[in-house]
């Protein structure tokens, strides 16, 4: 670099620091605005169409469902429904709606509005079942219409959901942000633009979305619940970790989700900041596309799993709270006691590859997302380490890094050989960790949540049966049998369970770490001076 270029760079750095300091002073003096740093922008703010955690956690501030989770848990409590009852055969649920609730466009929430949303989700012929794949409805209810036979507006404040079969996790499912109730009037008016101009009943409304830069939410003054003390939430997209750390230390932003391990080390000793860890409710894994050769051979899948040094990966590229995944389900999700093969044995890996007809290995591709995720703080470095481990047993994996939105769309469409990916639990039920990311029903491009595309009839029969059983011990036994099959067939190599970090200013009050990585902005406030 020339001396003149160095001078220009130094001048720019001084200007950035000065601006950051000025902005930091503004942030400290404004006690009603929260500026939160994120690594990547949302993809859509229509929760019915969202298929990624960033979009879903953002939409939670705008939308509400019939049920919700108590802060910091997966315990279900009333939201837009105040009470519910189940029929004796488990195939009908009746919900009583909260009175006086209005959408952010002023229209009234009633049974017809709830029915409109369910019909949109479940009916592939509905005129508003468009503009996306409805991945979460497909994943939780098994198709269109799937398990929901119909929804009836029994009275203005009463809705009945009719099911084909009993569904044990129904109440937990409906608390997921994907099933937030949208304004029918706004959907009719905006149509495909609704994803950019969402309208729900939540405590915040969208006022601006500058893509790949920021989302601004403002308090909805017509909210039925307690008025949030934070009046404005600005979600800033800052993909560079070093920049985010600087902005945090200068006070220009008030929080940051999923800081890198190196970033945590820098921030840990700053008394103006506080680091939290969310409950262990995710798993990071290497997914094999079992529809592609040679990953259709279980010996190859087992071999590559044996080739990975999980202990080294977790020690070097995750924060100290992460653990090697000795089983697929994380600590927050039952049942436990079904180990996956987490051994590191390159010699055994080479032997299995030779038995499968690859004594000299083979060439393939390994995809990774370029933005950190709660289960994967340093995607490229982890992918490079896996690449090196595979090379040691003769497998030449060419790396392909993709921007998050492109990555997730392509892997859900089965375009990869292998990918570094993970799963963060949505509702605390084992169904969410077995049916969505592992069952054959969800291995259908272009909107697959099972990106291994593994299909096993025995596994399918067990998890389907478990979904329809209320008795917890019986469900545990069924899930253990299913997980034993998955462990034996190795459609993926589980690598790490994480407790995702999040950092806030030390004077922020009310934050409770959530197992699904949600932030309930309406509960937050800054300490009085």
Buried (B, 14 or more C-beta within 10 A) or exposed (E): EEEEEEEEEEEEEEEBEEEBEEBBEEBBEBBEBBBBBBBBBBBBBBBBBBBBBBBBBBBBBBBBBBBBBEBBBBEBEBBBBEEBEBEEEBBBBBBBBBEEBBBBBEBBBBBEBBBBBBBBBBBEEBEBBEBBBBBBBBBBBBBBBBBBBBBBBBEEBBBBBBBBBBBBBBBBBBBBBBBBBBBBBBBEEBEEEBBEBBBBBBBBBBEEBEEEEBBBBBBBEBBBBEEBBBBBBBBBBBBEBEBBBBBBBBBBBBBBBBBBBBBBEBBEEBEEBBBBBBBBBBBBBBBBBBBBEBBBBBBBBBBBBBBBBBEBBBEEBBBEBBBBBBBBBBBBBBBBEBBBBBEBBBEBBBBBBBEBEBEEBBEBBBBBBBBBBBBBBBBBBBBBBBBEBBEBBBBEBEBBBBEBBEBBBBBBEBBBBBBBBBBBBBBBBBBBBBBBBBBBBBBBBEBBBBBBBBBBEEBBEBBBBBBBBEEEEEBBBBBBBBBBBBBEBBBBBBBBBBBBBBBBBEBBEBBBBBBBBBBBBBBBBBEEE
